[in-house]
Amino acid sequence: MDTDEKKSKPSVRERANAIREFRCKNLIAVLENPSDVQNIGTVIRNVNALGVEKVYVVDPHRTLPDDWQELREAKRVSKTSVSAVKWTFVRRFDSTDECFDYLESKKFKSIVTSPHVKGKTSIFLDEGDYTTHHKLAVWFGSEAIGISDRAVERSDMCVCIPMFGMVESLNLGTSSGIVLYEVAKQRRAYQSQYRWRDHRRKREKPLPTVMPHRE
C-alpha cells in the first residue's frame, strides 16, 4: 500500500463520520420510469449531496441492474453522479405498484411532485410541513410524461414547485434538487431537535444542522 492510499482511507472515513449526523433518516427519493440514465445519475448526485438516505427507481424496462454493487460500477451512472452512486443506496423496482407496496409495508408515506390534480390534496412546495411523517418517500415522474396517474392515486399528497416563467417545466435533475433541498432542510432541522420515534421529545443536546466549512 503506497503513502497516498494510506492517506486517503482515513480521510474518507473521517468524512463519513462527519456527515453521519446530517443524513436525513427515513427519507427516500423515488424516480418513476426515468427515460434518461444520465438524469438518474444527476438525481443520485442531488440525493447524496443533500443528505437524503436512499434512492428507489421504478424501472420497468430494466435499464438498471438489480445488484447494487454492479450499479456502483456502471460507468454511465457513476460519471453523471460524479461517483455519488458509490456512496448512495439505490434499489430498483419493476413497477409503480411494487414500489408502493414495499414502501407501505415499511410504513412510509408518499408524496408526488406534480401540478394540481383534481381530487388530491395539492400544495406549493414552500407550503408543506415535511416532518409530519416519520418515514417519507418523495416521488418524481419521468422527463417525458411526468408522474403517473397510478402514483398520484396511491400517494398522500401532490407537491408542485411555483414557477413564474413562460415555460412552466423543469428537468428532472433541477426539480429533484429544488424539492429535496426543501424537504431535507426541514427534516434536518427537526431531527436536530427531536428524536423521530419519541413523538417530538426534545433531544438533551441538539444535533448540528450545518456542516463546518472545509479548509
MOWOLIN-V815044 format. One line per field, one symbol per residue. ss: DSSP state (2 for helix, 1 for strand, 0 for the rest). Layout:
ss=???
//
This chain:
ss=00222222222222222222220111111111000022222222222222011111110000000002222200222222000222201111100222222222200011111000000001112220000000011111010001002222220011110000000000022222222222222222222221122200110000000000000
//
